[in-house]
Amino acid sequence: MLCDQPQPAPAPPGSAQSGRVPGKRRRSLAQGITHTIFSLFENRNGFWPCNHTVIQSIELEIGNRQTGGNVSKIEGIDTSIPPSGTGCADCLSGDGPGWWLNLRRCAQCGQIGCCDSSPSQHATKHAAETGHPIIQSFEPGENWFWSYQENDYIEGQELAPPTSRPVDQPKPGPEGKVPANWKDLLH
């Protein structure tokens, strides 16, 4: 211990104060970060995730360990609301050409919208119309949050499951709606 101030005695394993389940071993911080990085890699089907995804995941792992997993409520994030579906709600209802590249989830109401590279950019339109300030990626292996107010990535909280579209759902999607020249139509 680096601090010379008196510290409370640790709670016995398995007690309500320890946060540990009897028989379960808690990972070290290094093991948690390593697990996070390799989980991101595996969920991207062999492609390395972008740097901000790795950094955000490591920061979240460290933050959760520092707070014992008890992160205070963040305005614009409701962790109890499930996603509205597995695809862009507006694209699927017929608004726009009906297909998307990547999916984003409103962290306040769960609305699934398409990204800013997609033709209709429904996630950003939803934020502008509702004032809901934060989105999270709804892509497998990505857990970053974006604040429209701050115009930057932010640390978020774990949202209600599922936290991504199904891994077997095609990207771009949905299947059967994506035109052959889809790359030419991206923003």
C-alpha positions in Angstrom: 0.0 0.0 0.0 1.5 3.4 -1.0 -0.7 5.5 1.3 0.3 5.9 5.0 -3.3 6.7 6.0 -5.2 4.0 7.9 -7.2 1.8 5.5 -10.3 -0.3 6.4 -9.8 -4.0 6.5 -10.8 -5.8 3.3 -14.2 -7.4 3.3 -14.0 -11.2 3.5 -14.5 -12.9 0.1 -18.1 -13.8 -0.6 -19.5 -11.1 1.7 -21.9 -8.5 0.4 -19.2 -5.8 0.9 -16.6 -7.6 -1.2 -18.6 -7.8 -4.4 -17.1 -11.2 -5.0 -18.9 -14.5 -5.4 -17.4 -17.4 -3.4 -15.3 -19.6 -5.6 -14.9 -17.0 -8.3 -11.5 -15.4 -8.8 -11.4 -11.8 -9.7 -9.2 -10.9 -12.7 -6.3 -8.6 -12.2 -6.5 -5.2 -14.0 -3.9 -6.5 -16.5 -6.0 -9.6 -17.1 -9.1 -7.5 -17.5 -7.5 -5.2 -20.1 -6.0 -8.1 -22.0 -9.4 -9.9 -22.0 -11.0 -6.7 -23.2 -8.5 -6.2 -26.1 -8.7 -9.8 -27.2 -12.6 -9.8 -27.0 -12.6 -6.8 -29.2 -10.3 -8.5 -31.7 -12.4 -11.7 -31.7 -15.7 -9.9 -32.2 -14.3 -8.1 -35.2 -13.8 -11.4 -37.1 -10.1 -11.1 -37.1 -9.8 -7.4 -37.9 -8.2 -5.2 -35.3 -10.6 -2.6 -33.8 -9.9 1.0 -34.3 -7.7 2.7 -31.7 -10.5 4.7 -30.0 -12.5 1.5 -29.5 -9.5 -0.2 -27.7 -8.7 2.9 -25.7 -12.3 3.5 -24.6 -12.6 -0.1 -23.6 -9.4 0.0 -21.5 -10.5 3.3 -19.9 -13.9 1.8 -19.1 -12.2 -1.3 -17.6 -10.0 0.8 -15.4 -12.9 3.1 -14.4 -15.1 0.1 -13.4 -12.3 -1.3 -11.3 -11.6 2.1 -9.6 -15.3 2.5 -8.7 -16.1 -1.1 -8.1 -18.3 -1.1 -11.1 -20.5 1.6 -9.6 -20.4 4.5 -12.1 -22.7 7.4 -11.3 -25.6 8.1 -13.6 -24.7 10.1 -16.7 -27.3 12.5 -18.1 -28.5 11.3 -21.5 -27.9 7.6 -20.7 -30.6 5.3 -19.4 -29.1 1.9 -18.8 -32.5 0.2 -18.3 -33.9 0.8 -21.9 -33.4 -2.0 -24.4 -32.6 -1.2 -28.1 -35.6 -0.6 -30.4 -34.6 -3.5 -32.6 -31.7 -5.0 -34.5 -31.7 -2.5 -37.4 -32.3 1.2 -38.1 -35.9 1.7 -37.1 -36.4 4.6 -39.6 -34.8 2.7 -42.6 -36.9 -0.4 -41.8 -40.1 1.8 -41.7 -39.5 3.1 -45.2 -37.8 6.4 -44.5 -35.0 6.8 -47.1 -33.5 4.1 -49.3 -33.9 1.5 -46.5 -30.3 0.4 -45.9 -27.4 1.3 -43.7 -23.6 0.8 -43.2 -23.2 0.9 -39.4 -25.8 1.1 -36.6 -25.9 3.5 -33.6 -28.0 3.3 -30.5 -29.5 6.3 -28.7 -28.3 5.9 -25.1 -31.4 7.6 -23.7 -34.3 5.9 -25.5 -32.7 2.9 -27.3 -33.7 4.1 -30.8 -31.5 2.3 -33.4 -30.4 4.6 -36.2 -28.0 4.4 -39.1 -24.6 6.1 -39.0 -23.4 9.4 -40.6 -21.8 7.4 -43.5 -25.1 5.8 -44.3 -27.4 7.5 -46.9 -30.1 8.6 -44.4 -28.0 9.4 -41.2 -31.0 8.6 -39.0 -29.0 8.5 -35.7 -27.9 12.1 -36.0 -31.4 13.2 -37.2 -32.9 11.5 -34.1 -30.5 13.3 -31.8 -31.3 16.6 -33.4 -35.1 16.1 -33.3 -35.3 14.7 -29.7 -32.3 16.4 -28.0 -31.0 13.1 -26.9 -27.3 13.9 -26.7 -25.5 10.5 -26.6 -25.2 7.5 -28.9 -23.3 4.2 -28.6 -22.1 2.1 -31.4 -24.4 -0.8 -32.1 -21.8 -2.8 -34.0 -20.4 -6.1 -32.6 -17.1 -5.5 -30.7 -17.5 -1.8 -30.4 -18.7 -0.1 -27.2 -17.7 3.5 -27.7 -20.1 6.4 -26.9 -20.4 9.7 -28.7 -21.7 13.0 -27.3 -23.3 15.3 -29.8 -23.1 18.1 -27.2 -19.3 17.7 -26.7 -18.7 16.6 -30.3 -16.4 13.9 -28.9 -16.1 10.4 -27.6 -17.1 10.1 -23.9 -17.1 7.4 -21.3 -20.5 5.7 -21.0 -22.2 3.0 -19.0 -23.2 -0.5 -19.9 -26.6 -0.4 -21.6 -29.4 -3.0 -21.4 -28.7 -5.9 -23.7 -28.4 -6.6 -26.5 -25.4 -4.2 -27.0 -25.0 -4.8 -30.7 -26.7 -6.0 -33.8 -26.5 -9.8 -34.3 -23.1 -10.9 -35.5 -24.6 -12.9 -38.3 -26.6 -9.8 -39.6 -24.8 -8.5 -42.7 -23.0 -5.2 -42.9 -24.1 -3.2 -44.7 -27.7 -4.2 -44.1 -30.4 -5.3 -44.2 -29.9 -8.2 -46.5 -31.7 -7.8 -49.8 -31.9 -4.0 -49.5 -28.3 -3.0 -50.1 -27.6 -1.8 -53.7 -24.6 -3.2 -55.7 -23.1 0.3 -55.8 -23.5 0.9 -52.1 -19.9 2.1 -51.6 -20.6 5.0 -54.1 -23.6 6.1 -52.0 -21.8 6.6 -48.7 -21.3 10.0 -47.1 
